[in-house]
């Protein structure tokens, strides 16, 4: 994550162990394959721009390579083709997004700089300034382009 511009929160190790334990219990002990597993709460700003940047920076191939290295120690829960390993493999991207420190991360600061460059104070204002308007319709409402009350 660090090589991709993200700093993790201090709670990462605790939350990761708890998340993996919950998956193990659901899949192995309860045999409730695919049942919902609680994810940690998000403590960072959670904007669409941040999430999109995260998905672009952390690709599926990077996570796959990481899981292959991680499972090389032959821990039964991490070997391919087990319910637990598949849940961890396919849920890791979502889990990691929950425990990154966006504000302290290079990628998060990049998104914030885009907002600053636009002169807005929030992401909602960025959307408002980027709304494309039809110039013809604007002129028509002002009375140009013929019709009653035309200024042409």
N, C-alpha and C positions, 0 to 999 in steps of 0.2 A: 504494500500500500504506500509505503514511503517513497518508493521509486516512481510511483505514479502521481505523487504530489499530495498525498493524504496523510494526515496525522491522526492517530487513533486516540480515543479517549482512554483514561486510566482504567476504566471499568471493563476494558476489552477482555482480559483473561478470565475474569470472574463470569462475565456474561456468556462468553464462548463456552466455557465448561458447563454452565447451567443449561444453555441451549442444546448442546450435544447430549447432555444427560437426559433432557426431556425427550429428545428424539429417540434415544435408546430405549427409554421406558415405553413410549408409544409403540414403537416398532417391534421390540423384542419381548417385552414383558406383557404388555396389554394386547399385542397383536392387532392393533388398530392402525393398519397401514394407511398412510396418507392423512391421518387425523391431524387437526390443527395443533400446532405447537406455538406456544407464546413466545413472541420476540421481545427484546428489550424496547423500552420507550425511546423515542428520539428526543435528545436534549439539545439539538442544534436547530438552526433555522432550516426549515424543510420547504424549499421553494422548488418549483418545476425546473428552473434553470440549474439549480444545484444538482438535482437528480439526473437531468439530462447530461450534464458535464460528467457526473460520476459514471454513468453508463458508458459514455464514450471513452473515458480514461481507463476504466476497469473492464476489459473485454472478457468474453467467455473463455477465450483461449488462455488468457493469463490465469484465470481461476482453475481451469482444467490442468494446466501445467503445475500449479501450486498443489492441487489435490493429488496429482500423480507423485510428486515429491513427498508429500505428507503421508501418503498411504504406502510408501516404499518400506516403512518400518514394520509392515505386515500386522498392524493392529486390526483385529477382526472387524471392528466397526467401520474401518476406513477402506477396506478392500472393495474393489469394484463388484458390482452385481449383488450387493446386499441391500436390503431396504434402508438400513441406517446410512450406509455410505451414499446411496442415491439421494436421500433426503438432505444430507449434508452438502453434497456436491451441488445440488440444484437450489439449495436455500442459502448458500454461503454469500452470494452477491447481495441478497436482500438483508441478511444479517449484518454484514459489514457496513452497509449504508446506515444502519441504525446506530452504530457505535463509532462513527468517525467524528472528528472535531472539525466541522466545516470552517468555523471562523478562524481557526489556527492553521488551516491547511492552505497550501499554495493554490490548489484548485478553487477553494472557497474564496480566497482573496482575489483571484482572477475574476470570478463572477461579480464580486462586490465592486471591483474596479470598473466593470462594464456599466454597472448602475451609476457609479460616480461620474463616468465619462458622459453619460446621457443627461446628467444634471438632475436626476431624480433622487428622491430620498427613499423610495421603496420599489420593489419589483412591479407593483401594480401601475406605478407611473410610467415605467418603461413600456408596458403594454399600451398604455393610453397614447404615448407619443409615437408609437410605431404603427398605429392604426392607419391604414391607407384610406384616403378619402377620394371620392370621385369628383374631380375638378369640375366636370360638366354639371353634375347635380348640384354642387355648391353654387356655381354661377346661376343655375336655373332658379334656385331658391332666393337668390339675390335679385332676380328679375331680368337677367340677361337671357339671350337665346330666344327671343320672341315671346308671344303670348300676352295676356292681359298684364298691364303694368310693366311692359318690357322697357328696358333702358337702352335698347339698341337702335 
